Amino acid sequence: MRAWLAAILQQDKKLRNTLFTSLIDRLNWISPEVILIVEELHQQLRDSGGIEDQALSYRRVLAACDLCYHLVRLLEIACTFDPEAILSAEPDAELLSARLAELIGWGLQNFCEQSHLNKLLSKIHQQHEQGLLRLGRDVRTTMVIEVLGPYLGILSSLEQYAARAKSGVPALHSRGKMPDESVVDGWHAFILCLKENSVSGDLIKDCLRLVETPTQSGLQTPSEADINSIHNVIKAFDCIESPEGSALGVERRTSITVPEEFLDPILNVLMKDPVILPDSKVTLDRKTIQRHLTISATDPFSRCHLSEEDLIPNQALKKKLEEWMKLHADACE
C-alpha cells in the first residue's frame, strides 16, 4: 500500500494534488458529523433513551471515528511520502498548505483534552464503564488518541522535511533527491497558517501529552524522532511569537509592512486581482478563489454555491493596491 502510494505521489503531480484535495475535502465533511453524532448520543444518555437507540448511536460514533482516523492516517502517509506537495513554492502547494493548516487547526482544537468533544466523550465513557453501554471499545480512546496521533504525525513529517531542506540533507523516500530551498519558506508560511487557525505551541503540547500517555488499548505511542520533531514545531511557534520572529510571512520577504487589506485572507500573500465573493462579501485574490472552485463550487466562507461568473471585481481596492505597489515597486518585485 505504502509503496503504491509513494509511486503515485512521485510520478503524477496532477493525481497527487487530486489525492490531497480529496482527503482534505472528506475530512472537512466527516469531522463536523462526528461532533453531531457524539452530541446526539450524549443527549440520549441524558434523556435515558432506549438501549437500542443508544447502541445504534454508539456504533455510529465508532464508525464515524474509524472513518475519520483512516482518512487522517492516509493523509499522514501522503505527507510523509510527498511533503513537497504542501511545502513547495508551487501555487497548488500554497492552497493545499492553507487548507491543511485549517484542517489541522480544527482537529487539534476539537480533539484536545479541554475540548467540548473530549468532555462529552468522557461522560459517555463513564456510562460505558458503569455497564450502561455494553459495547466494544472505549470511544474516547478511539476518537481522541487514535485521531490525534496522525494529526501530530503530519506536523512531524513536514517538520522533518523542512529540517532536511535547511541542512542540505536528502529527503527520506526521495531516492537521494535534495529538497528545494523554497521548502523552508513554505514551512514558515505553513506555521503562520496554523497560527491563524488558532494553533499554538501550548495546544500542541496538550495534544502530544494525550498521545504520549500509555493506554490499555495497545495503541502505539509516537517514536522518539516524532516527539523531537513535534518539540521543534513547538519551538517554531515560540519563534514567531518572539520579536525576532515577527518578520515572518510577507514581512519576512520584504522590508516593509503590507497593509492587512491587501493580503489574501486564505494564503496571506499580496493580492494582485482582488475579487468580492457575493455571499460572504469577503475579498480574495482571483487566483486563490479560482483554485478553490476547481475543488468545490462553493463560497469557502459561507458554503453557498459559487461560480467564477459570480465573482465581483473589487475595483476600489485594486486601485489602492496598484497605487501602493507603485510606491513600493522595489520591495514588491
C-alpha positions, -999 to +999 in steps of 0.1 A: +000+000+000+027+025+010+049+016-020+019+020-043+010+054-028+047+066-029+049+057-066+017+076-074+028+107-054+062+109-071+052+102-106+019+121-112+016+156-098-019+161-110-031+129-094-011+138-063-030+171-059-063+153-065-055+128-037-045+155-012-076+176-021-099+146-019-087+136+015-090+171+029-125+175+014-137+143+030-122+151+064-139+185+062-171+166+057-168+139+083-153+160+111-184+181+119-206+150+115-185+133+143-194+161+167-231+160+158-233+122+163-215+124+197-238+152+209-268+131+198-255+101+218-248+123+248-284+137+247-299+102+245-279+092+276-291+124+295-327+116+285-324+080+294-333+069+259-338+034+249-309+010+250-313+001+213-312+038+203-281+043+224-264+013+209-272+025+174-258+059+181-227+044+198-220+023+167-224+054+146-199+072+167-174+044+163-180+042+126-175+079+121-145+078+143-129+050+123-135+068+090-120+100+104-090+081+117-083+062+084-086+094+064-062+113+087-039+084+087-039+082+049-032+120+048-003+115+072+012+088+050+008+111+019+025+139+037+053+116+048+060+104+012+054+137-005+058+167+018+068+188-012+031+188-022+025+210+008+057+229+013+070+237-023+067+271-040+041+258-065+007+276-065-012+244-058+010+238-028+002+272-013-035+263-015-031+228-001-009+242+027-036+267+037-063+241+036-042+216+055-034+241+082-072+249+086-079+212+089-052+205+115-063+236+135-098+222+136-086+188+146-062+198+173-087+221+189-116+196+188-097+165+200-075+182+227-081+174+263-100+206+271-123+204+241-161+202+242-159+170+223-135+154+247-156+163+277-187+147+261-167+116+253-155+114+289-191+114+301-200+088+275-171+067+287-183+069+323-216+053+312-196+027+293-176+018+325-207+016+346-221-010+322-249+011+309-233+008+274-221-027+269-204-020+235-169-028+224-142-002+225-136+028+247-148+056+223-128+083+240-095+064+234-106+055+199-115+090+189-092+113+208-059+094+209-062+074+176-072+105+156-048+130+173-018+107+165-019+111+127-026+149+131+006+152+150+023+128+126+016+152+097+033+180+116+062+157+124+067+147+087+066+182+074+090+195+101+115+167+093+113+175+056+119+212+062+148+205+086+165+183+059+160+211+034+176+236+058+205+213+065+210+203+029+203+166+036+185+144+010+149+138+019+136+104+030+116+084+004+131+107-023+158+084-038+185+109-028+167+140-042+176+172-024+147+193-011+142+226-028+154+256-008+119+271-011+107+244+013+120+263+043+099+293+033+070+270+027+074+256+062+075+291+078+043+300+058+026+268+070+034+276+106+019+311+101-013+295+086-015+272+116-012+302+139-040+320+120-062+289+126-057+292+164-029+266+167-003+274+194+026+257+210+006+251+242-022+234+222+003+211+205+019+203+239-016+193+253-023+171+223+012+155+225+007+147+262-025+128+254-009+108+227+022+100+247+001+087+276+002+048+276-033+032+273-046-003+278-058-003+242-024-012+228-021+019+207+014+027+196+029+058+212+050+082+190+086+074+183+114+094+198+121+110+164+085+121+160+084+135+196+116+155+189+100+168+156+069+179+175+090+197+200+107+215+171+073+225+158+065+240+193+098+259+191+088+273+157+057+288+174+078+302+201+100+318+174+072+335+155+057+348+188+090+364+197+101+399+184+127+382+162+101+361+146+077+389+138+093+393+104+079+360+091+053+358+063+050+387+038+071+410+061+098+383+061+101+385+023+101+423+021+115+452+041+081+468+045+048+461+063+020+452+039-014+467+049-038+439+060-064+448+034-040+440+006-034+404+019-053+374+007-072+361+038-065+325+029-029+324+017-018+356+035+000+368+003-002+401-015-032+401-038-029+411-075-065+409-087-089+412-057-125+400-062-155+400-038-174+368-030-211+378-034-225+358-005-199+362+023-186+396+010-150+385+016-124+398-008-098+373-021-073+372-049-088+359-081-063+331-084-070+318-049-107+315-054-102+300-089-081+272-074-108+267-047-135+265-074-117+236-091-123+217-059-157+229-047-182+252-064-189+270-031-180+301-012-153+289+012-166+311+040-204+307+037-205+273+018-231+288-005-230+279-043-204+299-062-192+300-098-164+321-114-190+342-132-204+353-098-171+370-087-172+408-084-140+427-091-131+449-062-121+479-083-117+503-054-093+480-036-074+472-068-068+509-075-055+514-039-033+483-043-018+494-076-010+528-061+006+512-031+026+488-053+039+517-074+052+534-042+069+502-031+079+487-065+114+476-055+101+457-024+072+440-043+094+426-071 
